[in-house]
Structures are given as structure tokens and as C-alpha cells.
Amino acid sequence: MNGVNTPWDKWNDFGGEYDPEFWNDEFHRIKESGGNCSRIWISCDGEKGINIDTSGFVLGATDEHWKHLDDLFDLARTHKIYIMATLLSFDHTKNSHKNHTSWRKMVASETNMRSYIDNYVLTFVERYRRNPYLWSIDACNEIEWTHQDDNNAKFSWDLLQRLVANMAVVVHLKSEILFTVGSAAVKWNCDLGTPFEGNFWSDDNLQKQFPSPLARLDFYSPHYYGWVVKWFGNFCTDKSPASYGINDRPCVVGENPASGVFIQLKDGKDSLVVSMQDAYIKAYQNGWKGLLVWTSNGVDQCGTLDECGPGLKAFQEKYPQLIKP
């Protein structure tokens, strides 16, 4: 997967201010740059598109939400851009928006969690499972922050594992779409001891919450920024999936700055260690099955397609059979 994140154009696009011209142009730019996929946040914080009541019960989604997504996946098919669809984010339960308590109640209640699975995830899967360009579903962006951060819900690991396990089962039961969860750092994917905290998303941990072989990730997709490289290694140079003991299935880097691979220094600043010209190739040669950088459209200060484009093109030229098998 030679790709990028295009997480949103306008926050909560789908059911909000969706702009088909932006997505058409962005998919074209990614394709022309040599890329073949993008990771997109289907819901950024749950304030638009999904119908959830104050008790945390999910009723479904708005007509506009589905209309916008229908168009997005039609455009993905037209441009042959594979989509990793991220359904949730830690932002849903962060106390920075008015309905965060509803989303906390969704996760905390077995009945409410079931309503989200049955009335939203199942509908999403059944609606788009026949589109070959929906290649994967990412349960939740950096789900660990909902456990870690003081401004978030401080959910237990068991509760988060139950959510991911339930989502995994319905995706696998109803489709051939691949399933993952985007970890904020590889320290939550690794059982090798200090400085790692453990593989919270292993088959064993998920199946303790839902006793089914369908409760599993098809691939791991940890995120890398300067602080991660400082403490847990560089995926382009010294750390392969085997280094973390997670090479029992494919592994994709789900986020890394579009401006390069950095390491955090003692003063807290980041220093470039691998250029984007080389990063895609080096990651693949080190055992990773894809790299999706943050972002194509510059939603923050981590870079744009202009900066990662030379790396996408270099990989396409070196491994064309992998870009378009």
C-alpha cells in the first residue's frame, strides 16, 4: 500500500460539508503521484452524520451521510484508489465537543455498543462490501488515547478490546474487507517487555472479549512520529515487524509525517532521519507492507503530497507490479 492519509477535507465531511470536487481532485493527485491508497476518517468526532441520542444509543446515520459516502466510494473506484476507512477516533470521546458524553456512553454500555455495531457498522459493511476499493476498515484512530488522556474517557483496556472485537466480528462475518486498528504507537502492539506495554490487540486479548476466531486484526497498523522513533525504533532502518514480534500477519505503517521520518531529540524538537524520497522503499525493504503518510492535503504541519510525492513515485517506479498487481 503506497499511500497517504486524506483524513478529512472539512471536519466531519460525510453528512457535513462534503465537497465532491475536492475528493475527485485529491484522488487524481494521489494517483498521478504514484500512490494507490488513502486512509480517510469516515467520522471525525461524531458531531455530524451519525444519529446518536443522549443515552449513547446509535440509531443509524443520516441520508446525507450515506449519500456523501456513496459518492466517495464511486470516486475511489473511478480513480482506483484503495480506501482504508477509519470509522471512529479518540476525538469522539474527547471532552472538546458537545456530544462527547453520548459517545462515552456508547462505548461504556453493552446495549449501546451493540446499537452502534448493528445500526451503523453493519450497514456500512453491507453497503460498501462489494466495492473492491474499500480494502480495509480501521476501527478507531489512535484508540489508546481514550485510555491514556485526562481529557478523554479513561476507558479500561477490556472495554476498548470489547469494542474492537465486536467490530471485527461483524466485518469478518459479513464481508472480505480487511480489519485493523490504528495504534498511536507500536508500544501497544508489542509483548516484548519494557519499554513496550503489550500487544493489546492480539487475537488472545480480543477473543477474551468475544470468543470467536473472527475477533482478530488482519494486519497491524501502528503510527510513527518523532517520539515513537525515539523510544521504540525506526521502521525504515532498525525495526521490522519481526523486531516487535508481530510478523505473524502483514504490518502497515498507518501514519508518519508526510515530510519525512523524524526522531525526537532531547530538547523535544524533531530531527529528520529518513527523507520521503527514500521512506516508502526503505519501509518495504524492512518488511512493512505499506506506508500511509500524514497527510496528502496538509491538515496540519506534518507535510503534504508535494513533499511525499517523490517517495510515492520512487516506489511506483521501483515496484510497479506491487502498485498495480
C-alpha positions in Angstrom: 0.0 0.0 0.0 1.8 3.1 -1.4 -0.2 5.8 0.2 -1.3 8.7 2.3 -3.9 9.9 4.8 -6.5 12.2 3.5 -8.4 12.2 6.8 -10.8 15.0 6.0 -11.3 18.0 3.8 -13.7 19.7 6.1 -14.0 18.1 9.6 -16.9 15.6 9.5 -17.2 15.7 5.8 -19.8 12.9 5.4 -23.1 14.3 6.5 -21.5 17.7 6.8 -19.9 20.0 4.2 -18.8 17.3 1.7 -17.2 18.7 -1.4 -17.1 16.1 -4.3 -14.7 18.3 -6.3 -12.1 18.2 -3.6 -12.2 14.4 -3.3 -12.2 13.9 -7.1 -9.2 16.2 -7.4 -7.4 14.7 -4.4 -7.7 11.1 -5.7 -6.5 12.3 -9.1 -3.4 13.9 -7.5 -2.6 10.8 -5.4 -2.8 8.6 -8.5 -0.7 10.9 -10.6 1.9 11.0 -7.8 2.2 7.2 -7.9 0.0 6.4 -4.9 -2.6 3.7 -4.7 -4.4 4.3 -1.4 -5.6 6.8 1.2 -6.8 6.5 4.8 -10.0 8.5 5.4 -11.8 9.3 8.6 -15.5 8.4 8.0 -16.5 10.2 11.2 -14.1 12.7 12.8 -15.8 13.2 16.2 -19.4 12.0 15.6 -21.0 15.5 15.7 -22.4 15.1 12.2 -23.7 12.2 10.1 -24.3 9.5 12.7 -27.5 9.6 14.8 -26.7 9.0 18.4 -29.0 10.1 21.3 -28.1 11.5 24.7 -28.2 8.0 26.3 -25.5 6.8 23.8 -27.8 4.7 21.7 -26.9 4.8 18.0 -30.0 4.9 15.7 -28.1 4.9 12.4 -26.9 7.6 10.1 -28.4 10.5 8.1 -29.4 10.2 4.5 -26.7 12.8 3.7 -24.0 10.7 5.4 -24.7 7.8 3.1 -25.2 9.9 0.0 -21.8 11.5 0.5 -20.1 8.2 1.2 -21.7 6.7 -1.9 -20.1 9.4 -4.0 -16.7 9.0 -2.2 -16.6 5.3 -2.9 -17.7 5.8 -6.5 -14.8 8.3 -6.9 -12.4 5.8 -5.3 -13.5 3.2 -7.9 -13.1 5.7 -10.8 -9.6 6.7 -9.8 -8.6 3.2 -8.5 -7.6 4.5 -5.1 -7.9 1.9 -2.3 -9.6 3.3 0.9 -8.8 2.5 4.5 -12.0 3.6 6.2 -11.4 4.8 9.8 -14.8 4.6 11.5 -14.0 6.2 14.8 -11.4 8.3 16.5 -10.3 9.2 20.1 -11.9 12.5 19.2 -15.4 11.0 19.6 -14.9 10.7 23.4 -12.6 13.7 23.9 -14.2 16.5 26.0 -13.7 19.1 23.3 -17.1 18.8 21.7 -20.6 18.9 23.0 -21.7 15.3 22.3 -18.7 13.5 23.7 -20.7 12.2 26.7 -23.0 10.4 24.3 -20.1 8.6 22.6 -18.7 7.7 26.0 -22.0 6.2 26.9 -22.0 4.3 23.6 -18.7 2.5 24.5 -19.5 2.0 28.2 -22.8 0.2 27.7 -23.0 -3.2 26.1 -26.5 -2.4 24.8 -25.3 0.9 23.3 -22.2 -0.6 21.8 -24.4 -3.3 20.2 -26.6 -0.5 18.7 -23.5 1.0 17.1 -22.5 -2.3 15.6 -26.0 -3.3 14.5 -27.3 0.1 13.3 -24.1 1.6 11.9 -21.1 -0.7 11.3 -23.2 -3.5 9.8 -25.0 -1.0 7.5 -21.6 0.4 6.4 -20.2 -3.0 5.7 -23.2 -4.3 3.7 -23.5 -1.1 1.7 -19.8 -1.0 0.5 -18.5 -4.6 0.8 -18.8 -5.1 -3.0 -16.7 -2.2 -3.8 -13.1 -3.6 -4.2 -11.6 -0.2 -3.4 -12.7 -0.4 0.2 -9.7 -2.6 1.1 -9.8 -2.2 4.9 -11.7 -0.8 7.9 -9.7 0.8 10.7 -11.8 0.5 13.9 -10.6 3.7 15.6 -7.9 6.2 15.1 -5.3 6.0 18.0 -7.8 4.3 20.3 -5.2 4.2 23.1 -5.6 7.9 23.9 -9.2 7.2 25.1 -7.5 5.2 27.9 -4.5 7.4 28.4 -5.5 11.0 28.2 -7.0 13.0 31.1 -9.3 14.9 28.7 -10.8 11.7 27.5 -12.9 8.9 28.9 -10.1 6.8 30.6 -11.8 3.6 29.4 -10.4 0.3 30.6 -8.4 -1.8 28.2 -11.1 -4.5 28.5 -13.8 -2.1 27.3 -11.8 -1.0 24.3 -10.9 -4.5 23.4 -14.6 -5.4 23.6 -15.4 -2.6 21.1 -12.7 -3.6 18.7 -13.6 -7.3 19.0 -17.2 -6.7 18.3 -16.4 -4.6 15.3 -14.0 -7.2 13.9 -16.6 -10.0 14.2 -19.3 -8.2 12.2 -16.7 -7.1 9.5 -15.4 -10.6 9.1 -18.8 -12.3 9.3 -20.4 -10.1 6.6 -17.5 -9.3 4.2 -14.0 -10.0 3.0 -12.9 -6.4 3.9 -9.7 -6.5 5.9 -9.8 -5.1 9.5 -7.3 -3.3 11.7 -7.0 -0.7 14.5 -4.6 2.3 14.1 -2.4 2.3 17.2 -0.9 5.6 18.3 2.4 3.8 18.9 3.8 0.3 18.4 4.3 0.1 22.2 0.7 -1.1 22.3 1.3 -3.8 19.7 4.3 -5.5 21.3 4.7 -8.1 24.0 8.5 -7.9 24.4 8.5 -6.1 27.7 9.9 -2.7 28.7 9.6 -0.1 27.1 6.6 -1.8 25.4 3.3 -2.1 27.2 2.0 -5.2 25.5 0.0 -6.2 22.4 -3.5 -5.1 23.5 -4.9 -6.0 20.1 -3.7 -9.6 19.8 -6.0 -12.4 19.0 -5.9 -13.6 22.6 -6.9 -10.3 24.0 -9.7 -9.7 21.5 -11.1 -13.2 21.8 -11.2 -12.9 25.6 -13.9 -10.2 25.0 -15.6 -12.0 22.1 -14.8 -15.8 22.0 -14.7 -16.2 18.2 -11.9 -16.6 15.7 -13.4 -13.7 13.8 -12.4 -11.4 16.6 -9.0 -10.6 15.1 -7.0 -8.0 13.2 -6.0 -8.9 9.7 -2.9 -6.7 9.9 -1.3 -4.3 12.3 -1.1 -0.5 11.5 0.9 1.4 14.2 1.6 5.1 13.8 5.1 6.7 13.9 6.1 10.2 14.9 9.4 11.6 16.3 8.6 10.5 19.9 7.8 7.0 18.7 11.0 6.6 16.8 13.0 7.9 19.8 11.6 5.3 22.2 10.6 2.4 20.0 12.8 2.4 16.9 12.7 3.4 13.2 10.6 1.3 10.9 12.8 2.4 7.9 16.1 1.4 9.4 16.4 -0.8 12.5 12.9 -2.1 13.2 11.0 -4.6 11.2 7.7 -6.2 12.2 9.7 -9.2 13.3 11.6 -6.9 15.8 8.3 -6.4 17.6 7.1 -10.0 17.3 4.2 -9.0 15.1 5.2 -10.7 11.9 2.6 -13.4 12.1 0.5 -11.1 9.8 1.1 -8.2 7.5 2.0 -4.8 9.0 1.4 -1.4 7.6 2.6 2.0 9.0 -0.7 3.8 9.2 0.7 7.3 9.9 4.1 9.0 9.6 4.7 12.7 8.8 4.5 13.4 5.0 7.7 15.5 5.3 9.9 12.5 6.4 10.8 10.1 9.1 11.9 12.0 12.3 13.4 11.3 15.7 12.7 13.4 18.7 15.8 15.0 20.3 16.4 15.7 24.0 15.2 19.3 23.6 11.8 17.9 22.3 12.5 19.0 18.7 12.3 16.5 15.8 15.3 15.8 13.5 14.9 14.3 10.0 16.5 10.8 9.8 15.0 9.4 6.5 13.8 11.6 3.6 10.4 10.9 2.0 12.3 10.2 -1.2 13.6 7.0 0.4 11.0 6.2 3.1 8.5 4.2 1.1 11.2 1.9 -0.4 13.1 1.5 2.9 9.9 0.6 4.8 9.0 -2.1 2.3 12.6 -3.5 2.3 12.4 -3.6 6.1 9.4 -5.9 6.0 6.4 -3.4 6.2 3.7 -3.9 3.6 2.8 -0.3 3.2 3.2 3.3 4.4 0.4 5.8 4.6 1.8 9.3 5.5 0.0 12.1 7.3 -1.3 13.9 5.1 -1.9 14.4 1.4 -3.8 17.7 1.9 -1.9 19.4 4.7 -4.4 19.4 7.5 -1.7 20.3 10.0 2.1 21.0 9.9 3.3 17.4 9.0 3.6 17.8 5.3 1.6 17.4 2.1 1.5 15.4 -1.1 4.1 17.8 -2.6 6.6 16.5 0.0 5.7 12.8 0.0 5.1 12.6 -3.8 8.7 11.9 -4.7 8.7 8.9 -2.4 5.4 7.6 -3.8 6.8 8.0 -7.4 10.1 6.3 -6.5 8.3 3.3 -5.0 6.0 3.1 -8.0 8.9 3.1 -10.4 10.9 0.5 -8.5 8.0 -1.8 -7.7 5.3 -1.2 -10.4 3.9 -4.8 -10.0 3.1 -4.0 -6.4 1.3 -0.7 -7.1 -0.9 -2.2 -9.7 -0.9 -6.0 -9.3 
